[in-house]
Amino acid sequence: ELGQTLERMAQTLRDQLPAAGSAGRGWIPPGTHPDPRPPDEADVVVVGGGVVGWSVAYWLKVLEGRRRRHGMRVLVVERDPMYSRASTVLSAGGIRQQFSLRENIQMSRFSASFLRNINEYLGVPNEPPIDIQFQPGGYLFLASPQNAAALEAAVQLQRDEGAQVALLSPTQLKEKFPWMNTEDVAVASYGLEDEGWFDPWTLLNAFRRKATSLGVQSCSGEVRAPANVTPPSVPSQVHMPDSLEYQPVACAIVVNAAGAWAGKLLEAEGLPRGLCQPPLPIQPRKRYVFTWHCPNGPGLSCPFLVDTSGAYFRPDGAAGNYLGGMSPPEVSPRGPLRSLSPLFLIRHPQLILFQEEEPDPSDLLVDHDYFQEQIWPRLARRVPAFESLRVRGSWAGYYDYNTFDQNGVLGPHPRLENLFLAAGFSGHGLQHAPAAGRAVAELVLRGRYETLDLQRLGWDRLLDGEPLEEHGVV
C-alpha cells in the first residue's frame, strides 16, 4: 500500500513539474503539442479542455474505428492550460445515482461502470495503472415533510433505472447515523452502490493522456469566430494566449465544451445574431468549497450528506477531516420556491427565479463570511459535533450553470449546422463526462444516439420554452 501511495505521489509530480532539461524553455502541460500554434486544419475542433471536452475527443477517436484511412484529426483547445480556473479540478469530485431526471440517472449509471473499469478504457500501454482514488460512500439526501413525496418519487425512478437506493425513516436514520439530528427530516434516500468521490485531476489527466495517445492534438488559446461568418456554419479561429496573434483552423465540426463560458462563445463578434437565438443560457456561477477538522465528528462511516437546507459535506481523507459547501438558495420576490412544483412555476412565469446572494463570478476569491454566516449554522444544527469544528482551508470554482433548467445541453445547434454543444451541467459535469462525451461523439460520427437516448437534453426544449426539471442539483 505504501508503494502504491509513493507511486501516485511520483506520478503527480511528473504531471506538475517541468521535464528534465526544460529549464528556460517554459513548461508544456502533458498532452500539449510543443508547437504553440494550432494546425491549419482539423476535422473536429473541441473548444474546452476540461473533462467533458477531453471525453468528447477520446470517444471520437475510439468510435471512429478503422474506417478512416488516416484517422480523424481532432484538436482540443484550452485557454487555461494550467487549469487554475477550471471547473473540473476545483470540484468536490462526487458521483451519484440519485437524480430526479431519467437521463441524468442513466448517465450516472454509465459513468459509474466506466470509472469502475477505467483502466480498460483509459489505460495507456507502458504507463502505470490509473488510480482515481475512488472512495465509496453513498449520498444521503434528507427531505423535509413538504419535499418527502418528491424524494420518494425520485427514488422510485432511480430504482426503475437499476440504481440501488434505500429509503430511510427518521428512526432508521438515527439508528444508522446516531451523530445526526433528525429533527424536521421526514424521509431520507441513501445510495447503496456506485456512489462516492474521487480525484478529479486524475480523471482529467487520464482522459487527456489516452486521447493524446490515440492521436488527438491540443493547444493553448481561445477560440473565437472570425468576422463576417457565412451561415449556416461556424469556422474557428484560435487566438494565442497573451498575444494578438491568431490562427484560423479550417474544420468541419466545432464542439462547444467550454463549460462556464459556453454561452459567451456563442456571443462572439462575427457570429450572426439571428442564428444564435435563443441565447445559450449558460453562465459561470461561483461556488465555494470549505474544508474543516472536527475530531469528534461523524467519523469514517459518514456519507456524502445533502441537508434539507441545501448544505452538503463529506469526509475528506483522514478521520476528522471534512469538506462541504452550499449553493445559494433559489428565491423569488415572494420567498423560497424549492417547495413549489415545476408545473406551478411554468404556469406562473411572473415568479422569476434568481439566486439569493449569488457570488461575483469575476474572480475566484473566497468569501469566508459565507461559511460563518450561512453554512456553519446549518451544519451545526444537523451535526451537533460540528459546533466545535475548525476551518482548515477553502477554494472556489465554477459551475457551468444552465439558468433555464440546470441540466446539460447536448447535441447540434438548431441553426448553425456544424456546431455541437456539451455544456451546462450545473455542477454534475464531472460525473457525467464519460457518458456525455460518448453521446456527442455518436452524434458527430453517426448522426444519432446509440448508447443512451439523450434527445430530450437537446436544444428543442430551449426553443420550446419547456424546461426539464432536475430536483437533485447540489
C-alpha positions in Angstrom: 0.0 0.0 0.0 2.9 2.4 0.8 4.5 1.6 -2.5 1.2 2.5 -4.4 0.9 5.7 -2.4 4.5 6.7 -3.3 3.9 5.8 -7.0 0.8 8.1 -7.0 2.8 10.9 -5.5 5.6 10.4 -8.1 3.1 10.4 -10.9 1.5 13.7 -9.6 5.0 15.3 -9.5 5.7 14.1 -13.0 2.4 15.7 -14.2 3.1 19.0 -12.5 6.8 19.6 -12.7 8.8 20.6 -15.8 10.6 17.9 -17.6 14.3 17.4 -17.2 16.3 19.7 -19.4 13.4 22.1 -19.9 14.9 25.0 -17.9 14.5 28.3 -19.6 12.1 26.9 -22.2 8.9 27.0 -20.1 6.7 24.1 -19.0 4.5 22.4 -21.5 1.4 20.7 -19.9 1.1 17.0 -20.6 -0.7 16.3 -23.8 0.0 19.8 -25.3 1.9 19.9 -28.6 5.3 21.6 -28.2 4.4 23.9 -31.2 2.4 26.7 -29.7 0.5 27.2 -32.9 -2.5 25.0 -33.7 -2.7 23.1 -37.0 -4.1 24.8 -40.1 -6.8 22.1 -40.4 -8.7 19.7 -38.3 -11.8 17.6 -38.7 -13.2 18.5 -35.3 -12.2 21.4 -33.0 -13.2 20.8 -29.4 -13.5 24.1 -27.5 -12.6 23.5 -23.9 -10.0 21.1 -22.4 -11.9 20.2 -19.3 -13.0 16.7 -18.6 -16.1 17.0 -20.8 -14.0 18.3 -23.8 -11.4 15.6 -23.4 -14.1 12.9 -23.1 -15.6 14.1 -26.4 -12.2 13.9 -28.0 -11.4 10.5 -26.6 -14.7 9.0 -27.8 -14.4 10.5 -31.2 -11.1 8.6 -31.7 -12.4 5.4 -30.1 -15.6 5.3 -32.1 -14.2 6.2 -35.5 -12.8 2.7 -35.8 -10.6 1.9 -38.7 -12.9 3.1 -41.4 -10.9 6.3 -42.0 -7.6 5.7 -43.7 -5.6 8.4 -41.9 -7.8 8.8 -38.8 -9.9 11.7 -37.7 -8.0 14.9 -36.9 -9.2 16.1 -33.5 -8.0 19.3 -31.9 -8.7 20.3 -28.3 -8.2 24.0 -27.5 -7.9 25.1 -23.8 -7.5 28.7 -22.9 -6.3 27.9 -19.3 -3.6 25.3 -19.8 -2.6 25.4 -16.1 -6.3 24.7 -15.2 -6.2 27.4 -12.5 -9.8 28.3 -13.1 -11.1 25.0 -14.5 -14.4 23.6 -13.1 -13.1 20.0 -13.3 -10.2 20.3 -10.9 -11.9 22.6 -8.5 -15.0 20.4 -7.9 -15.8 18.2 -4.9 -15.3 15.1 -7.1 -18.6 13.2 -6.4 -20.6 10.7 -8.4 -24.1 9.6 -7.5 -27.1 7.8 -9.0 -29.6 10.0 -7.1 -31.2 12.3 -9.7 -34.8 13.0 -10.5 -34.4 13.2 -14.3 -34.2 9.8 -16.1 -31.4 10.9 -18.4 -29.2 12.1 -15.5 -29.7 8.7 -13.8 -28.8 6.9 -17.0 -25.6 9.0 -17.5 -24.6 8.3 -13.9 -25.1 4.6 -14.4 -22.9 4.6 -17.5 -20.2 6.8 -15.8 -20.1 4.5 -12.7 -19.4 1.5 -14.9 -16.8 3.5 -16.9 -15.0 4.5 -13.7 -15.1 1.0 -12.3 -13.3 -0.3 -15.4 -11.3 2.9 -16.1 -8.1 1.1 -17.0 -9.8 -0.9 -19.7 -10.9 2.4 -21.3 -8.1 4.9 -20.5 -5.1 2.7 -19.7 -2.1 3.6 -21.8 0.5 0.8 -22.6 3.7 1.0 -20.6 2.3 3.5 -18.1 1.2 2.9 -14.5 -2.4 1.8 -13.9 -4.8 4.6 -13.3 -6.0 5.1 -9.7 -8.6 7.8 -9.4 -8.6 7.2 -5.6 -12.2 6.4 -5.5 -13.8 6.4 -2.1 -17.1 4.5 -2.0 -19.7 6.3 0.1 -23.4 6.7 -0.5 -25.1 10.1 -0.9 -27.6 10.7 1.8 -30.4 13.2 0.8 -32.6 14.5 3.6 -36.1 15.6 2.8 -38.4 17.9 4.9 -42.1 17.0 5.1 -43.0 19.2 2.2 -40.4 17.6 -0.1 -40.9 14.0 1.1 -43.2 12.9 -1.8 -40.8 14.3 -4.4 -37.9 12.4 -2.9 -39.8 9.2 -2.8 -40.9 9.6 -6.4 -37.3 10.2 -7.4 -36.1 7.1 -5.6 -38.7 5.0 -7.4 -37.4 6.3 -10.8 -33.8 5.6 -9.7 -34.8 2.0 -8.8 -36.6 1.6 -12.2 -33.3 2.5 -13.8 -31.4 -0.1 -11.8 -29.9 2.1 -9.1 -29.6 0.7 -5.6 -31.1 3.3 -3.3 -32.8 2.8 0.1 -35.4 5.0 1.8 -34.8 5.6 5.5 -37.4 6.8 8.1 -36.2 9.2 10.8 -35.9 6.3 13.2 -33.8 4.2 10.8 -31.7 7.3 10.0 -31.0 7.8 13.7 -30.1 4.2 14.2 -27.6 4.2 11.3 -26.2 7.6 11.9 -26.6 8.4 15.7 -24.5 11.5 15.4 -27.2 13.2 13.3 -30.1 15.5 14.5 -33.1 14.1 12.6 -35.5 16.8 13.7 -37.5 18.2 10.7 -36.4 15.2 8.5 -39.4 13.2 7.1 -37.5 10.7 5.0 -34.0 10.2 3.5 -32.6 8.4 0.5 -29.3 6.6 0.7 -27.2 5.3 -2.2 -26.1 1.7 -1.6 -23.7 1.3 -4.5 -21.9 3.2 -7.4 -21.7 6.4 -5.3 -18.7 8.1 -3.7 -16.0 10.6 -4.6 -12.7 10.5 -6.4 -9.8 12.7 -7.6 -11.0 14.9 -10.5 -7.5 15.8 -11.7 -6.6 12.2 -12.1 -9.6 11.6 -14.3 -8.9 14.6 -16.4 -5.3 13.6 -16.9 -6.3 10.0 -17.7 -8.7 11.2 -20.5 -6.1 13.6 -21.8 -3.2 11.1 -21.8 -5.3 8.4 -23.5 -6.8 10.8 -26.1 -3.3 12.1 -26.9 -2.0 8.5 -27.3 -4.8 8.0 -29.9 -3.7 11.0 -31.9 -5.7 13.9 -30.5 -3.8 17.2 -30.7 -4.2 20.1 -28.3 -3.1 23.7 -28.0 -3.4 26.7 -25.7 -5.6 29.5 -26.9 -9.1 31.0 -27.1 -11.4 30.1 -29.9 -13.4 33.0 -31.4 -15.4 33.3 -34.5 -13.9 35.4 -37.3 -15.7 38.4 -38.6 -18.2 38.0 -41.5 -19.2 34.5 -40.8 -21.2 33.0 -43.6 -24.1 30.9 -42.2 -25.2 28.3 -41.6 -21.8 27.0 -40.4 -19.3 28.5 -38.0 -15.5 28.4 -38.5 -12.9 28.5 -35.8 -10.1 30.9 -35.1 -7.6 30.2 -32.3 -6.1 33.3 -30.6 -2.8 32.7 -28.9 -2.6 33.3 -25.2 -1.1 36.7 -24.2 -0.8 37.7 -27.8 -2.6 39.5 -30.6 -1.7 36.6 -32.9 -4.3 34.2 -34.1 -4.5 31.1 -36.3 -7.5 30.2 -38.5 -8.3 26.5 -38.2 -10.3 25.0 -41.1 -12.6 22.4 -39.7 -15.8 20.5 -40.4 -17.2 20.4 -36.8 -16.9 22.6 -33.7 -17.9 21.1 -30.3 -18.6 23.8 -27.7 -17.4 22.2 -24.4 -16.3 25.5 -22.9 -18.1 24.9 -19.6 -19.0 28.0 -17.7 -18.0 30.1 -20.8 -20.0 28.1 -23.3 -22.6 30.8 -23.5 -20.0 33.5 -24.1 -18.6 31.6 -27.0 -21.9 32.0 -28.9 -22.0 35.7 -28.1 -18.7 36.3 -30.0 -18.5 39.1 -32.5 -18.9 37.9 -36.1 -21.5 35.2 -35.4 -24.9 36.1 -37.0 -27.1 37.2 -34.1 -30.3 35.9 -35.7 -28.9 32.4 -36.0 -27.7 32.3 -32.3 -31.2 32.7 -30.9 -32.3 31.7 -28.4 -29.1 32.6 -26.5 -27.4 29.7 -24.7 -28.5 30.2 -21.1 -25.2 29.1 -19.5 -23.3 31.3 -17.1 -20.4 31.0 -14.7 -21.6 30.6 -11.2 -19.0 30.7 -8.4 -19.3 28.1 -5.7 -17.2 27.8 -2.5 -15.8 24.6 -1.0 -14.6 24.7 2.6 -12.5 22.1 4.5 -12.6 21.7 8.2 -11.4 19.4 11.0 -13.6 18.0 13.7 -12.1 15.2 15.8 -15.5 14.3 17.3 -17.4 14.4 14.0 -19.3 11.6 12.3 -16.2 9.5 11.5 -15.3 7.1 8.7 -18.9 5.9 8.3 -20.0 9.4 7.2 -21.8 9.6 3.9 -22.0 12.4 1.4 -24.8 14.2 3.2 -27.1 16.7 1.5 -29.1 18.6 4.1 -32.7 19.8 3.8 -31.2 23.3 3.8 -29.0 22.6 0.7 -25.7 22.5 2.7 -23.6 19.4 2.0 -20.5 17.7 3.4 -18.5 14.6 3.1 -15.3 13.1 4.7 -12.0 14.4 3.3 -9.2 11.9 3.7 -8.1 11.1 7.3 -10.6 10.7 10.1 -11.8 14.0 11.4 -11.4 16.0 8.2 -14.4 17.1 6.1 -15.2 19.3 3.1 -18.5 20.9 2.1 -20.4 23.9 0.8 -23.8 25.1 -0.2 -25.3 26.8 -3.3 -27.2 30.0 -2.6 -30.9 29.1 -2.2 -33.3 29.8 -5.0 -35.7 32.6 -4.1 -38.3 34.8 -5.7 -39.8 38.2 -4.8 -42.4 36.2 -2.8 -39.9 33.9 -1.0 -38.3 30.4 -1.4 -39.5 28.4 -4.4 -38.0 25.0 -3.7 -41.3 23.7 -2.3 -43.4 24.7 -5.4 -44.0 22.2 -8.2 -42.2 22.7 -11.5 -45.7 22.8 -13.3 -46.8 25.6 -11.0 -43.7 27.7 -11.8 -44.1 27.1 -15.6 -47.7 28.2 -15.4 -46.8 31.3 -13.4 -43.8 32.9 -15.1 -44.2 36.0 -13.1 -42.4 34.2 -10.3 -39.0 34.8 -11.7 -36.2 32.6 -10.3 -33.0 34.1 -9.2 -30.2 33.2 -6.8 -30.0 34.8 -3.4 -26.6 36.4 -2.6 -25.1 35.0 -5.8 -21.3 35.5 -5.5 -19.5 37.7 -8.0 -18.0 35.3 -10.7 -15.4 37.7 -12.0 -12.8 36.2 -9.6 -12.2 33.1 -7.5 -11.8 34.9 -4.2 -13.5 33.1 -1.3 -16.0 34.9 1.0 -15.2 33.4 4.4 -18.1 35.1 6.0 -20.4 32.9 3.8 -19.2 29.8 5.8 -19.5 31.5 9.1 -23.0 33.0 8.5 -24.7 30.6 6.1 -23.1 27.2 6.1 -21.8 26.6 9.6 -25.1 27.2 11.4 -26.8 24.7 9.1 -24.0 22.1 9.6 -24.1 22.5 13.4 -27.8 22.2 13.5 -27.7 18.8 11.6 -24.5 17.5 13.3 -24.1 19.0 16.8 -20.5 17.9 16.9 -19.7 20.4 14.2 -20.3 23.3 16.6 -16.6 22.9 17.5 -15.2 22.4 14.0 -12.1 24.3 12.9 -11.8 25.5 9.3 -8.7 24.3 7.6 -8.9 25.8 4.0 -11.2 26.8 1.2 -11.3 27.4 -2.6 -13.8 28.5 -5.2 -14.7 27.0 -8.5 -17.3 27.5 -11.3 -20.5 25.7 -12.2 -21.4 25.9 -15.8 -24.8 26.9 -14.7 -27.8 26.5 -17.0 -30.2 29.1 -15.8 -33.0 27.6 -17.9 -33.3 24.2 -16.1 -29.9 23.3 -14.5 -29.4 20.4 -17.0 -26.8 19.9 -19.6 -27.3 20.9 -23.3 -26.2 18.2 -25.7 -26.3 17.9 -29.4 -26.4 20.0 -32.6 -27.2 23.7 -32.6 -30.6 24.2 -34.4 -29.3 26.8 -36.8 -25.5 26.5 -37.0 -25.2 23.2 -38.7 -21.6 22.3 -37.8 -21.8 23.3 -34.1 -22.4 20.8 -31.3 -22.9 21.5 -27.6 -21.8 19.7 -24.5 -22.1 22.1 -21.6 -24.5 23.5 -18.9 -24.3 20.6 -16.4 -24.7 22.9 -13.4 -22.4 21.0 -11.1 -22.6 17.4 -12.3 -20.4 17.7 -15.5 -17.5 15.8 -13.9 -19.5 12.7 -13.1 -21.4 12.7 -16.4 -18.4 13.4 -18.6 -17.8 9.8 -19.7 -21.5 9.4 -20.8 -21.9 12.9 -22.3 -18.6 12.6 -24.3 -19.7 9.4 -25.8 -23.2 10.7 -26.6 -21.8 13.8 -28.5 -19.3 11.6 -30.3 -22.1 9.3 -31.5 -24.0 12.3 -32.9 -21.0 13.6 -34.7 -19.9 10.3 -36.2 -23.2 8.5 -36.7 -25.9 11.2 -36.5 -27.8 9.5 -33.8 -27.6 8.4 -30.1 -26.8 4.7 -29.8 -25.8 4.1 -26.1 -28.2 6.4 -24.3 -31.1 8.3 -25.7 -30.4 11.9 -24.5 -32.5 13.6 -27.2 -34.5 15.5 -24.5 -31.3 17.2 -23.4 -31.0 18.9 -26.8 -31.8 22.4 -28.0 -35.5 21.8 -28.7 -36.5 22.4 -25.0 -34.8 25.8 -25.2 -36.7 26.7 -28.4 -40.0 25.5 -27.0 -39.5 27.0 -23.6 -40.1 23.7 -21.8 -37.5 23.1 -19.0 -36.6 19.6 -17.8 -36.7 20.0 -14.0 -33.9 18.3 -12.0 -34.6 18.5 -8.3 -31.2 16.9 -7.4 -28.9 19.9 -8.1 -26.5 20.3 -5.2 
